[in-house]
Amino acid sequence: MAHIKNDKKILVRVRRIRGQIESIERSIENGNDCYAVLQQTAAVRGALGGLMAELIEGHIRHHVNDPAEREQATGELMQIVRSYLR
């Protein structure tokens, strides 16, 4: 069962990240200074990392802590963490 279904806090973060990415696109289209584009890109990376941490925490709290779901949820989590760290 999904624990993030229609989570307003998560959706706000995702929309903020989308806005940051759109800002990078506009900066590139407008020929802005490369330093500014790099700075915006670093900010997006940080925002995505924060989102990932929040989602992982939710997964652990709602699925890994549940004895009935623990084995499958742990395997899923490890697969995602390995993918994320590549």
Helices and strands as residue ranges (DSSP letters): H 8-29, H 34-59, I 60-64, H 70-85
